[in-house]
Amino acid sequence: MKLYTYAVAPNPRRVGLLMKHKGIELESQEIDLAAKEQFSPAFSAINPRLTLPVLVLADGTVLTDTIAICVYLDEIFPEKPMFGKTALERAQIISYCHRIFFEGFSAVAEVLRNKGEAFKDSPIPGPLKMPQIPELVERGNLRIRAFYAAMDAEVAGKQFLVGDSLSQADIDLYVVFGFCGWVRHSIPKECVALQGWFDGIKLVLGE
């Protein structure tokens, strides 16, 4: 297998932290998003969607969605399961991952990709060119603030989002808070439970 990644970006980081926690080592190649290497003919031949991460399997099968890569790696490296120990836990973890991506990651992306020159004509990842919508910046900021409050309530009294061990839901939530820093947001001081949860997950991940 070979992993194409850009380690500092949020979606590759979700996979990277799963691999680190489970002790998985794979051949990998960095694709520099800042230098727009994802638009190169060589990479676009691997993933025409031009997104990262990408996992190419030994038989040539290509996985291009972060959650799919995480599920696959968790299945073939079963030690320290990241998607729960029961059917219910698995459903709850996947539910959290979906919610965190929709309410958290996409909110930050609205802010990040709809202003400035870095993402001009590319407010949505991929090959399709389209104009930025500056009005979405403030909407994204409102969504981020609401997300903090909602997640503060979710983690109150919990060490982990689901069950008694680290899951992909915890990794995704941890990563999205780092991503928030890209648009100058941090955990609000009134979100005491959330800050405590974040600090605990940071220790578990050895960050």
C-alpha positions in Angstrom: 0.0 0.0 0.0 1.0 3.6 -0.5 -0.4 6.7 1.2 -0.4 10.1 -0.5 -0.7 12.8 2.1 0.1 16.3 3.3 0.6 15.7 7.0 -0.2 19.1 8.3 -3.6 19.4 6.5 -6.7 18.3 8.6 -7.9 15.4 6.5 -4.5 13.8 6.2 -4.0 14.5 9.9 -7.1 12.4 10.7 -5.5 9.4 9.0 -2.0 10.2 10.4 -3.2 10.2 14.0 -5.1 6.9 13.6 -1.9 5.4 12.2 0.2 6.8 14.9 -2.1 5.5 17.7 -2.3 2.0 16.1 1.4 1.8 15.2 0.8 1.5 11.5 3.7 2.3 9.1 3.0 2.7 5.4 5.0 3.8 2.4 4.0 7.4 1.9 4.5 10.4 -0.3 3.9 14.0 0.5 1.9 16.1 -2.0 2.5 19.8 -1.2 -0.9 21.4 -1.2 0.6 24.8 -0.5 2.6 24.5 -3.8 -0.6 23.1 -5.5 1.1 19.8 -6.3 -2.3 18.2 -6.2 -2.9 19.7 -9.7 0.1 18.0 -11.2 -0.6 15.5 -14.1 1.1 12.8 -12.0 -1.2 13.2 -9.0 -4.4 13.9 -10.9 -3.9 10.6 -12.7 -4.0 8.9 -9.3 -6.9 11.0 -7.9 -8.9 13.1 -10.4 -10.7 14.7 -7.5 -7.3 16.3 -6.5 -7.9 15.7 -2.8 -5.8 14.2 0.0 -5.3 11.7 1.6 -5.2 8.9 -1.0 -4.5 5.3 -0.2 -3.5 3.0 -3.1 -3.8 -0.7 -2.3 -1.5 -3.4 -3.5 -4.0 -4.5 -6.2 -4.3 -0.9 -7.5 -7.6 0.0 -5.8 -7.7 3.7 -4.8 -9.4 5.0 -1.7 -9.8 8.8 -1.8 -12.2 9.5 1.2 -10.7 10.0 4.6 -13.3 8.1 6.5 -13.0 5.2 4.0 -9.2 5.1 4.5 -9.7 5.1 8.3 -12.3 2.3 8.2 -10.1 0.2 5.9 -6.9 0.6 8.0 -8.9 -0.1 11.2 -10.2 -3.4 9.7 -6.9 -4.7 8.4 -4.9 -3.6 11.5 -7.5 -4.6 14.2 -5.4 -3.9 17.3 -6.8 -0.9 19.2 -10.1 -0.7 17.3 -11.0 2.9 16.4 -14.6 2.3 15.4 -15.9 0.7 18.5 -16.2 -2.8 20.1 -19.9 -3.3 19.5 -22.4 -2.6 16.7 -23.9 0.3 18.7 -20.5 1.9 19.4 -19.6 1.6 15.7 -22.8 3.3 14.7 -22.3 6.1 17.4 -18.7 6.7 16.3 -19.6 7.0 12.6 -22.5 9.3 13.5 -20.1 11.6 15.4 -17.6 11.5 12.6 -20.3 12.6 10.1 -21.5 15.3 12.5 -18.0 16.6 13.2 -17.2 16.8 9.5 -20.5 18.6 8.6 -20.7 20.9 11.5 -17.0 21.5 12.3 -14.7 20.9 9.3 -17.1 22.4 6.8 -17.7 25.5 8.9 -13.9 26.2 9.1 -13.6 25.5 5.4 -16.3 28.1 4.7 -14.2 30.7 6.4 -10.8 29.6 5.1 -11.7 29.1 1.5 -14.0 32.1 0.8 -11.5 34.9 1.4 -8.0 35.8 0.2 -6.0 34.7 -2.8 -4.9 31.3 -1.6 -8.2 29.7 -2.6 -9.3 32.1 -5.3 -11.5 30.1 -7.7 -11.3 27.1 -5.4 -13.6 27.5 -2.5 -14.4 23.8 -2.7 -11.6 21.2 -3.0 -11.3 19.6 -6.4 -10.9 20.5 -10.1 -14.1 22.6 -10.5 -13.4 26.3 -10.6 -16.0 28.6 -9.0 -16.1 32.1 -7.4 -15.6 32.6 -3.7 -18.6 33.8 -1.7 -17.4 36.3 0.9 -20.7 36.3 2.7 -20.0 32.7 3.8 -17.1 33.8 5.9 -19.3 35.3 8.6 -21.7 32.4 8.4 -18.8 30.0 8.9 -17.7 32.0 12.0 -21.2 31.7 13.4 -21.2 27.9 12.8 -17.8 27.5 14.5 -19.0 29.3 17.6 -22.1 27.2 17.7 -20.1 24.0 17.2 -17.9 24.8 20.2 -21.0 25.2 22.4 -22.6 22.0 21.1 -19.4 19.9 21.6 -18.9 21.4 25.1 -22.2 19.8 26.1 -21.4 16.6 24.3 -18.1 15.9 26.2 -19.3 17.0 29.6 -18.4 14.2 32.1 -16.7 12.1 29.4 -13.1 11.1 28.7 -14.0 9.8 25.3 -16.9 10.6 23.0 -18.0 6.9 22.8 -17.2 4.1 25.1 -14.1 3.7 27.3 -11.3 4.2 24.7 -10.1 6.5 22.0 -12.0 6.4 18.8 -11.9 8.0 15.4 -14.6 10.4 16.6 -12.2 11.7 19.3 -9.4 12.1 16.7 -11.8 13.9 14.3 -13.0 16.3 17.0 -9.4 16.9 18.2 -8.2 17.6 14.6 -11.0 20.0 13.8 -10.1 22.2 16.8 -6.6 22.4 15.4 -8.1 23.3 12.1 -10.1 26.1 13.8 -6.8 27.7 14.6 -6.2 28.3 10.9 -9.0 30.8 11.0 -8.1 32.3 14.4 -10.6 30.4 16.5 -9.8 28.6 19.8 -11.8 26.9 22.4 -13.8 29.6 24.3 -12.9 30.0 27.9 -16.4 29.3 28.9 -16.2 25.8 27.3 -14.5 24.3 30.4 -15.6 20.7 29.7 -14.4 20.9 26.1 -11.0 22.3 27.1 -10.5 19.5 29.6 -11.5 16.9 27.1 -9.1 18.4 24.5 -6.2 18.3 27.0 -7.0 14.7 27.9 -7.1 13.6 24.2 -3.8 15.4 23.6 -2.1 13.3 26.3 -3.6 10.1 24.9 -2.3 10.9 21.5 1.1 11.9 22.8 1.0 15.3 21.1 
